[in-house]
Amino acid sequence: MIKKLSLVSLFTLLPASYYFAQTTVSAYLKDAEGKPVERAEVDLKGSENDVTADKIGYFQFVDLKPGHYQIVITKPNYETKVMEFDVMDSEKKKDLGIITLYSSLTSADQGLAIIDNGGDSDESSSQVSTVGLLQSSQDVFSRIAAFDLGFYWFRPRGIDGRSGETMMNGVSMVKSDNGNVDFSNWGGLNEITRYPEIASNHSPSEYAFGGNSGVIYKNTKASEYRKGFQFTQSLTNRNYRNRTSLRYTSGMSKSGWAFTVMGARRWAEEGIQEGTFYDAYGTYLGVEKKFSDKHTMTFNFIGSPYRRSTASPSTQEVYDYRGVHYNSYWGWQDGEKRSERVRKGFQPIFQLQDFWKINKKSNLWTTVSYQLGKDKGSRLDWNGVTNPSPTYYRNLPSYSINSIIYNATNNPQFTPDQFTTLIDDYNTKLNAWVSGDPNVTQINWNRLYDNNRKYDQNRRDETLRLYGLTGNRSLVYLVNDVSDDKIFNAGTHYTYNFNDRTKFILNVSYQNYRSELYREMKDLLGGDFAVNVDPFKETAKPGSSGSYNTLNPNFQVNVGDRMTYNYILRRQEAKVNPGLKFSTGNFDVFVSALAGYSSSNREGLFKHYLYENSYGKSKDYNFWNFGLKGQVIYRINGRNFLVYNGAVYNQAPFLEDLFINPRVNSLVNPNIRSTVYTANDLSYVVSTPFLKVRATGYLVDTQNETNVQRFFADGIQLNNTNPDGSVSQVQSAFVTQVMSNVEKRNMGAELGVDVKVLPTLSLQGLASYGQFVYRNNPDVYLVSDASGSNVTSFGKAYIKNYKQGGTPQQAFSLGFRYNSPKYWWVGANWNYLDDNYLDPAPALRTNNFIQNAYSSTPYLGLTEDDVRGLLKPVKLPSAFFLNANVGKSFVFGKYYLLITASVNNILDNKKYITGGFEQTRETKAIDFATDYYSPTPSFGPKYWYTQGRSYFVNLQFRF
């Protein structure tokens, strides 16, 4: 019986399965109304045996040898469809049934094929096994969450990307320092990396064990792209304004060679945020050699040099004066805008991948990869002067008015003249900020140059006396924080088909990560030199040199010299990931396991004047990790499914969580352990040509998590050991705050619905309701750059039951999509986000916050209600947004033209806060309360606001 194949977006639900295969494989192509789709191209990947569907939509491949195959079905104005199937030696004929192609909606809409038998066949037959994940298809929930809500920083289930896996051609792209993926390494190469395979959330994957936020697997074989040229031009008003790209693919030649090359550029003289620019290139070269039907090798080069500036977060006071597009990181210089925060990098990737079909049952893919290069981020630094930022709290009107309030309340000696002076200062600052005087509201580059250049006899004499140097010392200068990475990866992916219903998978990977991190002088801003000396040395260690590197007797720093810190982080990691997939009766089961080992160390190249353990190689810190994932799919019938996913595993700490203050020493978190994750979800899925539904309940628990932050704190009161052995206290300093043994719970429900009310009209909706909370009171430790001590325990942070920050915990969306038979479409969505919080600052929720430094007892008169009022969770405003998209495609003989446009936040809502953080400047309740209850707090939370209405117009031309 011919099985119906329909296009669904089904979670990453149905794992790769197995089909009855024969030497002849055939199918019929039809549209959503059941009409034949003629002249669609059907490409058999890795082969020259490409065919075109006839007038009734029929196509076939003949004389296929046993093995695993993938076909790509394309036709202008229809979604690209990718299917996988296995050909077994016991079959003479394989009927793929009816394959439904849907009209194009947007570039985001892809398909997932499953066998849909409607419950009218013998379900004990292996033919009803679910067809596997075919490409970057996502169900309606995942698609809306990514392309509509993701624009507003919505994270499904509240899970961050550090618990996921992104792979490129068989190896991991996750950085060992912080667990993140630097997508700028292949930025702009959309047409190359467009169709990844995705295992969502904690569902198992064939390619890696992964985590809680899924596995994304990208493969860039040169022969798998459409033969010919593809030109793309985009216009937008986001971080960049223009994007241009050109891709060429040769196709597989008779001699077995295929080439794909692509170049792209994204740029903007100024982005949507004031004073930002963007200039990034993307390059790709893919070469593939087919030695035989069983053996192929590919070489891939990916390189994306970039240079771009970033925008600042700000307090509400600043946004009230200057609006949501304000950016404090730039100022005028010689008639041009100059930014202090510029990120520049080029870290190319070289990969060699071998595909070997060992025999009719087994396959082996092997990859070696090497990445190297530098990432540099500039910023202003200063020594012996105050922060030159225009938003430094002393430069804002609030500082003057808060000084009046403080002195009037606490200073009996406060005179009318002092009051008048502060009032005048307040009015002057207020007028400058409201009017937007660039000499006040932006960096004054000319002033910085003048101050560094001008002759100051007292300063020069002090410089000569202390350091034996001549010339003008720069007190404010521009530095680069540099990461110089060298990353070697190797991985192998082995599969063995016992039969058409059982498959064994084995992934083995190895990564050798080495990153040298240092600060270098970029620009002295008019001065002759700077000094590599701690400005807090007299507090930290009176009478010392204060040198950041006592191995170098020369304190002078010139352009290009390294300063402040210089160290190497290393990590070696090996993982073994076996998996087994099998079908029995109405069940499909996928079990995946993990065994991993990592070894990490730090090597200091500077010897800090305060820390003996700053220089040299630390000991190795080793971790074993294990995990188990499982997926069970119960086929109620061909259109209704129950899906369970479960996972339990632990993950070794990343380097930045292990070494808590690596810039100055080799200290590690006192309670460092692997993070333990336990995750479960259960879904009910309906998939018909006219109705698609996924309803899911989930529960994710996290234990032993570590959180590390750096900030400047007043009243921190850390002990300092002086040269004579006496102990003093450091009252203000840059500190590293470590929150360890963190426990979290993320639970909730998800619903995605897609209803085709007419053949051309679909209604789509999403609902997500979550509760993401802290489950315990973690331990808090602080380390100061200036204390010279090891770790100071601050006890517990009382944050149990506080909401986690970083994403809305409630999200809803409702929209429609209309597809005209004339090959144009239009869609729109209403989106609502709520229950969004800032993460609680741990140091403010310890006993230290309420204790008088002199008596070590709670401040007199401070009540529990007072504390609760001061430390209540910061809830961000809810908001709704309207998004819309439209598109039209044209075919001119052999040429294809596609024009699409989308608009986000049509109503130009600029009151939605996408994220932020609580400042931890005042760490004592009395000082914190004074600022908190002031009319305009100086140390209120800093926010990032949504950027307002944005558009994206895209033109694609294939020839």
N, C-alpha and C positions, 0 to 999 in steps of 0.2 A: 504494500500500500504506500502511496506517495504521502510523505509527511509534509505538513505545512511548516514553512519557516517564516517567522515574522520578526520584525525589527522591534526590539524592546530596549529600554534602558533599565537594566535589572541589577542595580546594586553593583557590584563586581561579583555578582552572585554566583554564577554558575561556572565552576572551575573547569579547566580544560578537560574534555572527555574524549571519548573515542567512538569512532564510527565504523560501520561496516564499509570497507573500501574494496574496489575492484579496479581492473585495468581501465575501465571506462567510467568516468565521473560526469554526471549531467545534472541539470536543474533548469527550472523555468523562472524568469524574472517577471514580476508583476508590480504594479503600483498599488497605492492604498485602496483604489477602487476595484482592484482585481483585473485591470486591463494590462495587456502585455507591454513590457518595456523593451523596445527594440533598439538594436545597435548600441547597446551598452558594452563597454570594454571590460573584459574579464582577464586580468593579468595573473598568471601563475608565478609567484615570486620565486626567483632563483632559476627561472627557465625562460626559454624563448617561445614556449608554446602558449602564446597569448591568443585569445579568441574573441570574437564579437558575437553577441546574441543576435539571432535572426528576427524575422518580423513577428514571430509569436513569442519572442523572449527566450527561446531555447538556446542553450549552449552545452557543449560537452568537451571533455578532454579525453583523449584515447591513449592507450599504451602507457599508462602511468605505472611506474614501479612501486613496490611497497615502500611506504615511508610516511613522513609527516609533511603536509602541504598547507600553504596559505594562499588564498586568492584575494585580490582586490578588485572590486566591482565599481566602475566609475561611469558616470554619464552626466553631461552638463545639466544643471538644475536639479540634480538629485544628490542626496547624501552619499558620500563615499561609504562603501560597505566592505568590511574585511571579514573573512571567514577562515577558519582552520579546520582541517580534517585529516584523518589518518587513512592511508590505503593499506589494507592487510593482504597478505598473499593468498588468503583463502577465498577472496571475493573476486568475482568476474565483473560485477556491475555495482556501481554506487550511485544511488539516486539521492541528491540533496533536496529534492522536493521543490516547493515553490519558495522563492526568495523574494521578499517584499522590499522594494525600494521606495523611500519616502521623498517627497520634494524637500529641497534644501530649506532650512530655517535660518540658521546662522552657522558660522564656522565652528561654533562650539558644539553643534548637535551631531553626534556620531551614533552608531548603532551597535547593538549587541544581538546576535542571532541565537535563538534557541529553537529546538524542535517543538512544534506546537501541534499536538495530536488531538486536542479537544476532548480527550478522554474516550475516544472511540476506537482505540487499538489495544492490542495485547501489551499491557504495560510490563509484563515480565520480559519482554524482548529488550535486548540491549539497544535497540534503535531509539528508545525513548530516553537514553542517557542525555543529559544536558550538554549542549555545545558550550565550549569554553569561552573565556574572556577573549575578545577578538581585537580590541583596540582601546582607544581612550574613551570608550563609551561609559556614560554614567547614567543612572536613573534620573528621573525628573528632580528628585530631592537634591542629589549631588550636583546636578547641572545648575539649578537655580542658586544653590548655596555658593557655588564657585563663581558664577558669572554675574549674578545680580547682588547677592548679599555679601560676597567676598569683597566687593568694592568698598564696602563699609566695615571691613575688618571683622566680619563674622567668621568664627571658627567652629565648624560642626563639633559638637560634644565638648567644646572647650579645650580640645587637645592641641598642643603646640607642635610645630614641625620637628622638634628635637627627638620625638619618639617615633619618627618615621624613617623611611629609606627611599632615596632617590638613586637610581642606577643608570649609567650610561654605557651601553654596549657591554653589559655583563659585570661591571665593577661599580662600587659605591662611590658617590660624589659627596658623601657626608664628611665634613671636616672634623678631625679628632679633637680640635681645641675646644669647640663649643657645641658640636652636634648639629650645626646648621649647614645648609647648602647654599653656596654662592651662585645663584642663578645668573649673575652677570658674566660668569665664565663662558656662557653660550648665549648671551643676550643678543637679541635681534634675529636669531636664526629660527624664527617661528616655523618656517616651511620645512625645516630639517627635523626639528624636535616635536612636531605637532601632534603626532599620534602615539603617545605612550600607552603601554598597558598598565592598568591600575588595579590594585587590590585594595579596596577601601577599608579604612579604619583598621581593625585588628584581624581582618580575615586573612587566611593564609595565601601565600603567593608561590608560584612555581620558581621564582628567581631568587628570592631571599626570604629570610625569616621575618624581617621588618619589625614594626612596633605597633603603636596604637593609632598612628595617623596614616597608615597605609604604606604600600610599596608602589613606587612609580618606576616603570622600566621603559627606557628609551633605547631604540635600536636604530642605527643610521647606516644601513647597508646601501651602497651606492646604486645597486641595481633595482632597488625597491621604490625609487621615485619615478614619477611620470616622465617619460622621455620627452625631451625638448626643453624650451625655455619657459620660465614663469617670472613675470615682472610684477612687483607689488609697490604701490605708493599709498601711504597713509598720512592723514592730517588729523591732528588732535590738539587739545589745549591742556594736556596733563603735564607730566614731568618733562616730556619732550614734545615738540611741535610737529616734526616731520619724521617719516620713516620711508626709506627707499631700499628695495632689495631686488636682486636678480639671481635666479638659480638656473643652472643648466645640467641636464642629465643625458648621458650618451645612450643609455640602454645597454644591454648585454650584447657584445659583438660576437661574431661567429668564432673568434679566437678565444672567447671566454673572458674578455675585459669589460669592465663598466666603470664609468667615472661620473661623479657628481661634484659640482663646484658651486659655491654660493658666496655672495658678498652682500652685506647690508650696512646701512648707517641710520642711526637715530640721532637727532640733534635739535637743539633749541638755543637761541641766543638768550632767551629768558623763559623759564617754565611758568606754571601757574602760580608758584610762590615767588614773591619778590626776591630779586637778586640771585636767582638760581639759574644755572645753565646746564646743558647736557650735550655731550659729544661722545658717541659710542659707536664702534664698528663691530661687525661680526663677520667672521670668515670661516668657511668650511671647505675641506677637500676630502672626498671619499674615493677610494680606489678599491675595486673588488676584482679578484681573479678567481675564476671558476676552473678548477683543475679537472673536475669530473662531476657527474651528477651527485657524487657522494662527498665531494670535498671542495670547499670554498674558503678563501681567505680575504679579509678586508683590512685596509689601513684607513684610519680616520684621523684627521687633524682638525681641531676646533680651537679657534683663537679669537677672543673678543676684547681688544684694547678699549679702554674707556677713560673718560675724564668728566666728572660731573660734580656739581656742588649740592649741598644739602640744606635743609631748612630747620629752623630751631623750634623747640617747644617753648611755650610762654605761659606766664601766670594769667589769670583772668583779667587782672588790672591792665596788662599790656594789650590783650585782645580788645578790651573795651576802648582803649585809646586808638589803636591802629588797625583793627579788623583781623580776619582770619588768615589773610595772605601775608601778614607781617612776618618778617624774617630778620632776626637780629645779627645774622652772621655776615652781613655785607655792609659796605660803605663806599662812598665816592672817592675815586683817586684819579686825578687828571682827566676828569670828565667821563670816566667809565666806572661801572659798578665792579667792585672787587670783593670776592668772598674769602673769608678765612677758612671755611670748611670745604675743602676740595678733596674728593677721592679720586685717585688715579691708579689704574692697575692693568696688568697684562699677565695672565697666568694660563698659557696655552696648554692643551691636552693632546698627547700623542698616544694612539691606541692601535694595537694589532690584535685582530680577532680571527680565530680559526673555527670553521664549522665542518664537522666531520660526522658523516653518517657511517657508523662502524659496521652495522648490518641492518637487516630489516626491522630489528626490534630496538636498537639502541642508537643514541646520538650523543655527541660530545662537543660542547662549545667551550672554547678556552680564550681568555683575554688577558693581555698584559697592557698596562697603561702607565704613563708617566706624565706628571704635571709639575710645572715649575714656574716661578715668576714672583713678582712683588706686587703687593697691594699697599698703597700709601694713602694715609688720610691726614690732611693738614689741619692745624688749629693754632690759635694764638696761645702763647705761653708767656709767663712773666716771672720776674725775680726781683723782689724788693719793692714792688709797687702793688697797688690794688688792681683788681680785675678790670681790664679795659672794656669789657662788654657793656653796651648801652643798657642792657637789662639787668646788670648787677644791681642788687637791691638798694645800694646807696645812691644809684643814679636815677631812681624812680621817684615820682612825687610821694608815694606812700611812705618812703623813708622819712621825709620831713614831717609829715603829719603825724606819723607814729612816734617820732621823737618828741613832738610837742605833747602828745598824750602821755608818754612815759615820764617825761620830766615834770609835767604838771602834777602827776600822781605821786611820783617817788622822789623828786628832787626839791627839797625845801629852799635850795639856793637858786632856783630857776628864776631869772630876772625878766622884766618886761622887754628889755633890749634883746635878750636871747630869744624870747618869744617872737618878737618882730622879725628878727633875722631868719628864724625858721619859717615864718609865714611867707616872707619874701622869697625864700628859697623854694618853698612849695609852689607858689604862684608862677615863678619862673619856669620850673620844671614842668608844671601842668600845662602851661601855654605852649611850651616847646613840644610836648608829646601830643597834645591835641592838634596842633597845627602841622605836625610832622617835620619839624626842623631836623634836617639830616645830620647836622653837627651834634645833635643830642640823641636822636632816635636810632642812628646807625653808627657803625664804626667810623671814627674820624682818623683815616689813614694818615692824612697830612700832619695831624697833631702827633701821632705816634712817631713819624719820621723826624719831626722837629725836636721832640723830646730826646730822641736817641742821638741826634746830631749835635745838639747845642752844647756849648762849652760849659761845664760845671766843675769849677776848680775843686770844690770839696769832694765831689763824687770821684773825680779823677785821682785826687790824692789818696782817697780810701782804696781805690782800685790798685794803685801802685803799691801801697803799703801792704795790702792783704795778699795780692796775687802777683806782684811784680810785673804788671802789664802796663802798657801805654796805649793811649787812644781813648775813644769814647765807648763806654760799655753800654750795650743795648740792654735795657731793662724789660722791654716788650719785644717779642720776636715771633716769627712764624716757624713752627716745627712740623715735621712729618712723623707720624707713628707708622712704622713700617713692619709688614709681615712678609718675610721672604721664605716661601714654601717650596718644599721638594717632597712630592708625594708619589710613591710607587704602589700600584695596585695590581693584583693578579687574581683571577677568578676562573672557575670552571663550573659548567652547568651540564650535568649528565642525566639522561633520561633512558629508562628501559621499560618497554611495553611488554608485560608478561602475556597479555592478551588484549582484546579490544575493550575490556572493562577494568583493567588493573594496570597502573603505571607507577613506577618508582622514579623518584627524583633525588638527585644529590647535588648540592651546591657547596663548593669549598672556596673560601676567599682569604686573601692576605693583604694587609695594608701596612706599609712602612711610611710613617708620617714624621717629617722633620720641618720645624718652622723656627726661623731665627727672627726674634722680635726686638726692635730697638727704636729709639727716637733719634732723629737726625735734624740738624739745623737746616732749614730751608731758606729763610730770608732774615737778615739782621735788621731790616727796616731802617736803614740809614746809619746804624752804629758800626763800630769797627770789630766788635767781638762780643761774646757773651761768656758767662762762666758756668762751669758744670758743678755748681755748689747748691746745697740745700738751703733755701732762704730761712728755714726754721731751725737751723743748726744750733743757735744759741739756746733755744728752748730744749731741743732734743739732747744735745751733748755740748754743754758750754766749753769753750776753749778748743774744740776740735776743728779740723779742717773743713768739715761739712762736705767733703768730696763725694760725689756719687760713684767715683771710681778711684780709689786710693792707689791702684796700680799705676796710674798715670799721673806723674807729678805736674803735668801741664794742665792748669785749670781753664785755659783759654779754649773757646769753642768758635770755630769759623764755619762758614757755609759748607755743608756736606759732612761735617764731623758728627760722630755719634755722641749722644749725651743722655743723661738721666738714667737710662736703663739699657741693658743689652743682655739677652739670654736666649737659650734654645730650649724648645719643648720637643720631646720625642715620644713616639708611641708606635709600638708594633702590635698588630692585632690579627688573629686568625680565627675563622669561624667555619664550622661544619654544620650544614643544614640539610638533613635527609627529609624526604617527604614521601607519602604514599597516598595515591588516589585510587579509589575503586568504587564500583557501582554494584549494588545488590538489590534486587527487587525494585522498590520505589525510592530507594535511598542512594544518594551520592555522598561519598565521604572523602574528606581530604584531611590528613594528619601531617603536621610539619613539626620538626624538632630542631633544637639549637644547642650546640656546645661551642663556647667561645673562650678565648684566652687573650688577655692584653697585658702589656708591660709598658710602663710610662716612667719618664724621668725628666728632670730639669737640669740644665747646665748653665750656670751664671758666668758671663764673660766680663762683667764689672764686679768689683769688690766694694760694696757699699760701706760707708764709714760707720754705720750703726750695726750691721748684721754680718756676723762671721759666716753664716750659711748662705750668703749672697753669691759667693764665688765658687766655681767648680761644679762638678756633677753630683747630683743627689743620688740617693739609692733608688733602685727600681721598685715601683709599686705595681704589684701583679694582682690580677683579678681573673677568676674563673666565672663564667656566666652560662646559664642553662635556660632553656625555655621549651614550651610545648604549646602548639596551636592546633585547633581542630575546627572543621566546618562540616556540618551535616545538613544536607538538603533532602527534604521529604517532598516528593512529587505527589500532591493530592490528585492532580490530573495534569494534563499538558498546559494548563493555564493558571493553576493555583499551586503555590509552593509555601512551605515552611522552611526557614533557614536559621540555623543556629551557628554562631561563631563564638569560640571561647579561646582565651589565651592566658597563660601565666608564664612569666619570664623575668629575669633580672638583667639590668643593663649597667655596665661599668661606668663610673663617673668620667665625664669628659675632662680634659686637661685643665680647663679653667675652673672646674668644680673641685678638682683634686688639689692643685697648687693655688692657694687662696690669695696670695700676694706675690705673684711670680716676678714682678718688676724689681723687687728689692730683696727677696729671699726665697728659700725653698720650703717654707712652711706648708703643711698640708692640713686639711680639715681634720680636727681631732676625732671626729666620729665618722670619718668617711667610710661608706659602704656602697655596694651596688644598689641602685634603685630597683625596687620590686614592683611589677605591674600585674594586676589581675583584671581581666576584661571579659565581659559576657554581653552578648546581645541576641535577641530573638526577633525575627522578621516574618511577617506574612506578606507574600508578594502575589499580585494578580497581574497577568500579562496577556492581553488580547490585542488584536489590531485596533480596538477602539477604547480600551481602558487599561491603564497601567497604574498600579498602586503599590507602594511599599509603606508598611506600617511597622515601626521598630521600637522596641524598648531596650535600653542599654544601661550597663553599670560598669564603671571603670574605677578601680582603686589604685592608688599610688602610695608607696611607702619608701622611706629612706631617701627621699629626694633632697638635693642640696641646692641652695640658692645663694649666689654671691653677688654683692653690689658694692660699688665704690662711691663715696660722696664726702663732702666737707661738712664737719659737724662742730657746732659750738657746745661747750659744756660737756664734752664727752668724758672727761676725767679718767684718762688711762694712766696707769703708773709708769714712770720713767726712772730707770736706774742711772744715777749720775756717776762720773768717774771716781768719786770718793766713796762710792757704795751707798750713799744716801738715796732715798726714793722721793721723787717729786711727782706732781701730776701734770699731765698735758691737758690743757683745757680746750684747745681748739686744734683740729688737725684733719688732714685727709685720712679717711679710715676705709678699711675693707670690712664689710659686714657679711658674716656667714650665718645663714640659717640652715641648720642641718636636722636630719630626722624628720623631714616634713612629710605629713600624710595628707592626701587629698582624696576626695570622692567626687566623681562626675557621673551623674545619673540623669536620665530623662527619657523622652520619647520623640520620635521623628515620624512625620507623615508626608509623603509625596504622592500627588495625584495628577494624572494626565488623562483627560477625557476628550475624545474626538467626537464632538457634537454634530459635526458635518464632515464630509470627506476633506474639506478645505479649512475647517476651523477647529482648533483645539483649545480647551480651557485647562490651565495648569495651576497647581497650588502647592504650597509648602507650609508646614507647621512644625516648629521645633520648640520644645519646652524642656529646659534643663535646670538642674540644681548643682552648681559647681562650688564646693565649699572646702575649707580646711577642716580636717578631722581631729587635729590635735594641737597642742601648744609646743611648737618646735624649740630646739635649743638655739641660742643666739650667741655668737662670738664676734668680737671686734679686734682688729689688728690695725695699728696706726703706723704710717710710714715714718713718723717722728718719735715714736715711743722707745724704740730700741728693744722692746720686750717681745715676747712670743705672742701668746693669745690670751685675751681677757674674756672671761665668760660673763655674759650679761644675764644668764639664767634663761628662763622660758619667755617666749613671746606669746602673749595670751591672745591668740587669733583663732582659737577653735570656733567653728561655725561661722567665721567670716566668709563672705563670698570671695571667690577667686576673681581676679581682674583680667582684663585683656580682651574680652569678647562679650557681646550681648548673650544673655542666657535664655532669652526668648526671641524668636524670630518667626515672622509670618509673611507669606507672599501669595499673591493672587494675580494671574495674568491670562492673556490669550495670545494665540498665534494664528494668523490667517495666511494660507498658502494659495495663491491664485494659480489656476491652470496656465496663466500667461507668464509663469516663471517670475513672479515677484511675491514678496511676502512682507508682512508687517506684524509686529508683536509689541506688547506692552506689559509691564508688571507694576503692581503696587506692593511695596515692601515696608514692613514695620519691624522695628528693633527696640527691645526694652530690656530692663534688668541688667544693665551694664555698670560695672564697678571698677574703681581703682584698686589695685592690690594694696593691702594694708602694709605700712612701713613697720617692720619688726621691731626696730630699736625703740620706737615710740610706745610699744606695747609690752615693755619689760618693767620689772620693778624699779630699775634705774630711773625710769621716766618720772616716777612719783616720789623718789627718795631725795631728801635734803642731803647735799654733798657733805655737810659738816656733821650732821647727826646720824646719818644713815637710817633715818626714819622718815615716814611719809611727811610731806609738807603740812604744816599746821593749817587746819581748816579745809584741807582738800578732801572732798567727799567722793564716794563712789559715783554719785550722779554727775559730779563735776567731770570725773575722768571719762565716764561713758559719753558725756556730751562732747568732750574734746576729741575722742577717738572713735566716734561713730563712723561706720563705713561711708566712703564717698561714693554716692550713687550718681551716675551720669544721666543726663536727660534722655528720655525716649524720643523717637523720631520716626517719621514715615517718609518714603521717597517714591517717586515715579520714575521708571526707566522705560525707554522705548527703543525699538530697532526696526530697520526697514532694509530691504535689499531687492536687487533686480539683476538677473543674468541674461546674457545675450550670446548667441552662437552665430558666427559668420563663417560658414564653411568649416575649415579646420581650426579656426580661432575661437577662443572662449573669453568672454569678458564678464566679470562679476563686480558689482558695486554694492557696498553695504554701508550703513551708517547707524550709529547708536548714540543715544543721549542718556546719561545718568543724572539723577537728581534734577529732573526737569523744573521743579519748583524752586530751585536754587536755595535749598535749605542750608544755611551756614551756621546753625546753632547746634549741630550734632557733633559731639566729641568722640573721636574714634579711639582715643587712648590717652594715657598720661601716667603720672606717678606722683606720689606724695613726696614732698621735699623733707629731708631729714636734717635740716639745718639746726633747729632748736630741739635738743634732746631732753630738756627738763620741763616738767609740767608748768611751772610758774612762767618761764620765758615763753613757752609754747602758747599758753593761754593768753598772754599779753598780745602776742601777734595774731592769734586765732580770732579774738574778739575785737580786733581793731577794725575800723571801717573798710580798710583795704589791706589785707595781710601782705606782708613783705615775703613771707615764705609759704604762701598757699600752694596748692598743687600746681604742677605744670601740665599743660594739655596740648594735644594735637587735635585741631578741628578739621572737619570735612572741608574739602576745597571748594564746595559749591558745584554749580552746574558744569558738566564736562561732556565733551563729544568725541567721537572717533569715527572718521570716514575712511573707508578702505576701498581701493581699486586694485583688482587682480586681473592680469592679462596673461593668457597662456597661448603660446605659439610654437 
